Amino acid sequence: MLSKLLAILLSSLFLFFNTSNGAVPGTYNVVDLGARPNGKTDSSKAFLSAWGLACGSTTPATIYVPPGKFLVKQVSFEGPCKNRAIGFKLDGTLLAPSDYNVIGNSGYWIYFQRVNGVSIRGGLLDGQGTPLWSCKNSGKKSCPGGATTLGFSNSNNIAITGLTSLNSQLFHIVFNGCQNVKLQAVKVLASGNSPNTDGVHVQFSSGVTILNSKISTGDDCVSVGPGTTDLWIENVLCGPGHGIR
């Protein structure tokens, strides 16, 4: 009897410590896959490895980013996936390269394409766009176009909650050809002299809802492109910025 009780106790302790560290079934911690929270080591491969595991799973999966600063170069999360319930839980900060030439004219820093059922909760995305703004504002013709911080293309059922986008090089968040999107409690922060840094841009998309958010940037708070239908914006604090256009 005592041995059985001891076995139950040890099993309970094992389960407690593993779930406390985020090691629960279906959770992929980017640090376990090689990411380093020092803000200097390129962690792109670890994020892509986590995506590959989550995308290939047949059950709901979570990609966990613990506290710390993670340098991530341009990454593209491609679908379609077997899994239609992939969540990103961000307790840390993702940093774009400080040298804007690393991304250059590529268009996007973090890009999702042909995905279904992706959610992002919390975290901060730092595009480190200040040097590129200075280049553009100086009138130099050699400045690259820069990169949108977070982009979704041809994707459905997207939910973003509690995310902060800071100092994007170009647009902060873009939805192109997407259906059923919800942004809530999102913060977009950039100075008033940051060129072409629209907060949220929507085009060729429908069923997009933006709620309870703060957008402070140097260009449009929300820009509405062609082919947009069923767009709902409520309780959004805008400024500085050019409003909704």
C-alpha positions in Angstrom: 0.0 0.0 0.0 2.8 2.4 0.9 4.6 1.7 -2.3 1.5 2.5 -4.3 1.0 5.8 -2.4 4.7 6.7 -3.1 4.3 5.9 -6.8 1.2 8.2 -7.0 3.0 11.0 -5.2 6.0 10.8 -7.5 3.8 10.8 -10.5 1.9 13.8 -9.3 5.2 15.7 -8.6 6.5 14.8 -12.1 3.3 16.2 -13.7 3.4 19.3 -11.5 7.0 20.3 -12.4 6.6 19.5 -16.1 3.4 21.6 -16.4 4.9 24.4 -14.3 7.8 24.7 -16.9 5.4 24.7 -19.9 6.4 21.1 -20.8 2.8 20.0 -21.5 1.7 17.9 -24.4 1.5 20.0 -27.6 3.6 22.8 -26.3 6.9 23.7 -28.1 9.2 26.0 -26.2 11.5 27.8 -28.6 14.4 27.7 -26.0 14.2 23.9 -26.0 14.7 24.0 -29.8 17.8 26.2 -29.7 16.6 29.8 -29.3 18.6 32.1 -27.0 17.0 34.9 -25.0 20.0 37.2 -25.2 18.9 39.5 -28.0 22.1 38.7 -30.0 21.9 35.1 -31.1 19.9 34.5 -34.3 17.0 32.3 -33.1 15.2 32.1 -36.5 15.8 28.3 -36.9 14.3 27.5 -33.5 11.1 29.4 -34.4 10.8 27.6 -37.7 11.5 24.3 -36.1 8.7 25.0 -33.6 6.4 25.9 -36.4 7.2 22.7 -38.3 6.3 20.6 -35.3 3.1 22.5 -34.6 2.0 22.6 -38.2 2.5 18.9 -38.6 0.6 18.0 -35.4 -2.9 16.6 -35.7 -3.9 18.1 -32.3 -3.9 21.7 -31.0 -0.4 23.0 -30.4 1.2 26.0 -28.7 4.5 27.7 -29.6 5.8 29.2 -26.4 8.2 32.1 -26.2 9.5 32.6 -22.6 10.7 35.9 -21.1 13.8 37.4 -22.7 14.8 39.0 -26.0 15.0 36.9 -29.1 16.8 38.1 -32.3 14.8 36.8 -35.3 15.8 37.5 -38.9 13.1 37.2 -41.6 10.9 34.2 -41.0 8.0 32.8 -43.0 5.5 30.5 -41.5 4.0 28.5 -44.3 0.8 26.5 -44.6 -1.4 24.8 -45.2 -1.0 22.8 -42.0 -2.6 19.6 -40.7 -3.3 21.6 -37.5 -5.9 24.3 -37.5 -5.4 25.3 -33.9 -1.8 26.7 -33.5 -1.3 29.3 -30.7 1.7 31.5 -30.1 2.0 32.4 -26.4 4.6 35.2 -26.2 6.0 36.2 -22.8 9.1 37.6 -24.4 10.3 40.1 -27.0 11.2 39.4 -30.6 13.8 41.7 -32.1 14.3 42.4 -35.8 18.0 42.9 -36.9 19.3 46.3 -35.9 20.9 46.7 -39.4 17.9 47.4 -41.7 19.9 46.1 -44.7 19.6 42.5 -43.3 15.9 42.5 -44.3 16.3 45.2 -47.0 13.4 45.1 -49.5 12.0 41.7 -48.6 8.7 43.2 -47.6 8.0 41.3 -44.4 9.8 40.5 -41.2 7.4 37.9 -39.7 5.1 36.4 -42.4 2.3 33.9 -42.3 1.0 32.4 -45.5 -1.9 30.0 -46.2 -2.6 29.3 -42.5 -5.9 28.6 -40.8 -6.6 28.9 -37.1 -3.5 30.8 -35.8 -3.7 32.8 -32.6 -1.1 35.1 -31.1 -1.3 36.2 -27.4 0.9 38.7 -25.6 4.4 39.6 -26.4 6.3 42.5 -28.1 7.6 42.7 -31.6 10.4 45.3 -31.9 11.0 46.1 -35.6 14.0 48.4 -34.7 12.9 50.7 -37.4 14.4 54.0 -36.1 17.6 53.9 -38.3 15.6 53.3 -41.4 13.3 56.1 -40.6 16.3 58.4 -40.2 17.6 57.3 -43.6 14.3 57.9 -45.3 13.7 61.3 -43.6 17.2 62.4 -44.7 16.2 62.3 -48.3 18.7 59.6 -49.3 17.8 57.6 -52.4 19.7 54.5 -51.2 17.4 53.6 -48.4 15.7 50.2 -48.7 11.9 50.0 -48.6 11.9 48.2 -45.3 9.7 45.4 -43.9 6.2 45.1 -42.5 6.5 43.7 -39.0 3.7 41.1 -39.1 1.9 40.0 -42.3 -0.8 37.5 -43.1 -1.6 36.4 -46.6 -4.4 34.1 -47.8 -5.1 33.0 -44.3 -8.3 32.4 -42.3 -9.5 32.4 -38.6 -6.7 34.6 -37.2 -6.9 36.0 -33.6 -4.4 38.4 -32.1 -4.7 39.5 -28.5 -2.5 41.7 -26.2 0.3 42.0 -28.8 2.5 45.1 -29.0 4.2 46.2 -32.2 7.0 48.7 -31.6 9.0 50.8 -34.2 8.2 48.8 -37.3 10.3 49.6 -40.3 7.2 49.7 -42.6 3.6 48.8 -41.9 3.1 47.2 -38.5 0.4 44.6 -39.2 -1.0 43.6 -42.7 -3.8 41.3 -43.7 -4.0 40.5 -47.4 -6.6 38.1 -48.7 -7.7 37.0 -45.3 -11.0 35.9 -43.8 -12.3 36.0 -40.2 -9.7 38.1 -38.4 -9.9 39.5 -34.8 -7.5 42.0 -33.2 -8.1 42.9 -29.6 -6.1 44.9 -27.0 -3.3 45.4 -29.5 -0.8 48.3 -29.2 1.0 49.9 -32.1 3.8 52.3 -31.1 6.0 54.4 -33.2 7.0 58.1 -33.3 5.1 60.7 -35.3 7.9 61.1 -37.8 8.1 57.4 -38.8 7.3 57.3 -42.5 5.0 54.6 -44.0 4.4 52.9 -40.7 0.6 52.3 -41.0 -0.7 50.6 -37.8 -3.0 48.0 -39.4 -3.5 47.6 -43.2 -6.4 45.5 -44.6 -6.9 44.6 -48.2 -8.8 41.9 -50.2 -10.0 40.7 -46.8 -13.4 40.3 -45.1 -14.7 39.7 -41.6 -11.9 41.8 -39.9 -12.6 43.2 -36.4 -10.3 45.6 -34.5 -11.3 46.2 -30.9 -10.1 48.0 -27.8 -6.6 48.9 -29.2 -4.2 51.8 -29.2 -2.4 52.8 -32.4 0.2 55.6 -32.3 2.3 55.9 -35.4 3.5 58.2 -38.1 1.1 57.2 -40.8 -2.5 55.9 -41.0 -3.8 54.2 -37.8 -5.9 51.8 -40.0 -5.6 51.9 -43.8 -8.2 50.2 -45.9 -7.2 48.9 -49.2 -9.2 47.6 -52.2 -11.3 44.5 -51.9 -12.1 45.0 -48.2 -15.6 44.1 -46.9 -17.2 43.6 -43.5 -14.6 45.6 -41.5 -15.5 46.6 -38.0 -13.4 49.0 -35.9 -14.5 49.9 -32.3 -12.9 51.7 -29.4 -9.6 52.4 -31.1 -7.4 55.2 -29.7 -5.6 56.8 -32.6 -2.8 59.4 -32.4 -0.4 60.4 -33.6 -1.4 59.2 -37.0 -3.6 60.0 -39.9 -6.7 58.2 -38.6 -8.7 55.6 -40.5 -8.3 56.0 -44.3 
